[in-house]
């Protein structure tokens, strides 16, 4: 089986979508997850740059989403 995973780093949330490629060439969604990370929070007070806290939240979210993908691959 082949899978496609897409991660979207938005200003307020980090999203994951995992799709499975079927034998007929069509994709079927098998996982969708959204985590609130508030990446843009504090940028106005930080000269338009990302804050350390915001980057830490996104890194934590990516770790969680990575574990989600590993579980999917293990179960299938």
C-alpha positions as CSV (number, residue, x, y, z in Angstrom):
1,X,0.0,0.0,0.0
2,X,1.1,3.6,-0.7
3,X,0.3,6.5,1.5
4,X,0.4,10.3,1.1
5,X,0.7,12.5,4.2
6,X,0.3,16.3,4.1
7,X,1.1,18.6,7.0
8,X,-0.1,22.2,6.9
9,X,1.6,24.7,9.2
10,X,-0.9,27.5,9.5
11,X,-0.9,30.6,11.6
12,X,-3.2,29.1,14.2
13,X,-3.2,25.4,13.7
14,X,-1.1,22.5,12.4
15,X,-3.0,20.0,10.4
16,X,-2.3,16.4,9.1
17,X,-4.1,14.5,6.4
18,X,-3.1,10.9,5.5
19,X,-4.5,9.3,2.4
20,X,-4.1,5.8,1.1
21,X,-3.6,5.1,-2.6
22,X,-6.1,2.4,-3.7
23,X,-5.5,-0.2,-6.4
24,X,-7.8,1.9,-8.8
25,X,-5.5,4.9,-8.4
26,X,-7.8,6.9,-6.1
27,X,-6.9,8.3,-2.7
28,X,-9.0,7.5,0.4
29,X,-8.6,9.7,3.5
30,X,-7.7,7.5,6.5
31,X,-6.7,10.1,9.0
32,X,-7.3,13.8,9.6
33,X,-6.0,15.7,12.7
34,X,-5.8,19.3,13.7
35,X,-3.7,20.7,16.6
36,X,-4.0,24.3,17.8
37,X,-0.4,25.7,17.8
38,X,-0.9,29.5,17.5
39,X,2.2,29.9,15.4
40,X,1.6,33.6,14.7
41,X,0.9,34.4,18.4
42,X,3.3,37.1,19.6
43,X,4.7,38.0,16.2
44,X,3.5,41.6,16.4
45,X,5.5,42.1,19.7
46,X,8.5,40.3,18.2
47,X,9.1,42.5,15.2
48,X,7.2,40.1,12.9
49,X,9.4,37.1,13.8
50,X,8.2,33.8,15.2
51,X,8.6,33.5,19.0
52,X,10.5,30.7,20.6
53,X,7.3,29.6,22.4
54,X,5.4,29.4,19.1
55,X,8.2,27.3,17.5
56,X,8.2,25.0,20.5
57,X,4.5,24.4,20.1
58,X,4.8,23.6,16.4
59,X,7.7,21.2,17.1
60,X,5.6,19.4,19.8
61,X,2.7,19.2,17.3
62,X,5.0,17.7,14.6
63,X,6.2,15.1,17.1
64,X,2.6,14.2,18.0
65,X,1.6,14.0,14.3
66,X,4.6,11.9,13.5
67,X,3.5,9.4,16.1
68,X,0.1,9.4,14.6
69,X,1.5,8.5,11.2
70,X,3.6,5.7,12.7
71,X,0.5,4.2,14.3
72,X,-1.3,4.2,11.0
73,X,1.6,2.5,9.2
74,X,1.9,-0.1,11.9
75,X,-1.8,-0.9,11.9
76,X,-2.0,-1.3,8.1
